[in-house]
Amino acid sequence: MDQQSRVAQDNLERIKRVGLEPWLEEQREKRLMVEELLVNYNEGRSMSFYCLAATLMPIDLIGEALAEIKTMPVAGSDVKARAKALRLIIQELASKSNIELQSRRKLK
């Protein structure tokens, strides 16, 4: 099963478990988190990574990554330093949860 099919299947299963309205609320929260990631931690090269992470990771892990970066001294640094630190945090959390954050685009 390819990555898109797996994400769609996971979403359908989640909707069955929690219901449509709670799932939609989670999606709204994820969108707000992605907006925060893009406004505060995008150095111009991280948009795809953050969108992929938000698609594949549970909302609590994204929130955990945001909370962790805000406690680090790099939080006040330039955007490149913040982006690098946050990407490492997200990668580590994804890895611990057996989530692979690599795009699997088919080459033409």
N, C-alpha and C positions, 0 to 999 in steps of 0.2 A: 504494500500500500504506500503510495507516495505521500509526501508531507501534507499537501493540501487536503487530500482525502482523509488523512488521519486527523487533521485539525477539525474538519467538518464533522467527522464521526464523534470526536471527543465533545464538540459543542452540542451535538444532538443528544448524546448521553447525559451531559450536564443539564440540559434543559429538561430531560425526562426526570432527573433526580431532584432538581431544585424548583422547577417550574419556569415558565417563560418570563414572567415579570422579574423575579430575582436575578435571572440570568441577564436580562436586559440592563438591570441596574449595575451588575458587575461590569458589563461592557461599557456603560457610561463612565464608571469609575476608572476603568482601564484607559479610556480615551483621555480623561483628565490627567491621568498619570503620564501618558505619552506626551501630551501637550506640555506638561512640566519638564519632562526629559528634553524635549526639543527646544524649549525656551531657555533652560538653564544649563544644559549639559551637551548641546550639539555644537561641535566645532566645525560643522560643515560636512562631516563625513560619517556621522553616526546615525542619521535618520533611519536608514534601512535596518541597521542592527537593533535600534530601539523598537521599531515596529515589529520586527521578527520576534524579539523577546516578549513583547506584550501579547503577541499572538500565541506563542507557545507556552509561556509561563503562567502559572496561576497568579491571580491578583495579589495574594499575600506575599509572594516572593518579590514581585515588583515593588510593593510597598516596603518590604524589608530592605531592598537595595537602596531605595530613596532615603529611608531612615538612616541607614548606615553611612551613606555619603555625607549626609548633613552633620554627622558627628565628627567627621574627619577634618584635620587642619586644611586639607586641600579645598574645602568647601568655599573659601574666600579667594582662591587662586584664579588664575586665568582659565578661560573656558577649555583650552586644550588639556590642561592638567586635570580639571574636573571630569572631562569626558573620558580621559584615559583611566582615571581611578574608578569611575562608575562602570565603565565597560568591564574592568577586571572583577568588580563586585558581582555584576550580573552574570558573567561567565562562571565564576566560582559557585554561585547559588544554583545556576542551571546545571552545572556539572554534578553537584551534590544530589540533585533531583533527577539525574539521568536524562536531562533535556539537552539535545544537541542544537546549538544555535548557529547552524550553517544553512544558508540558502542552497537549495538543490535545483537551481535553474537548469533547464535542459538547453544545451547548446544547439544552435541551428546549423 
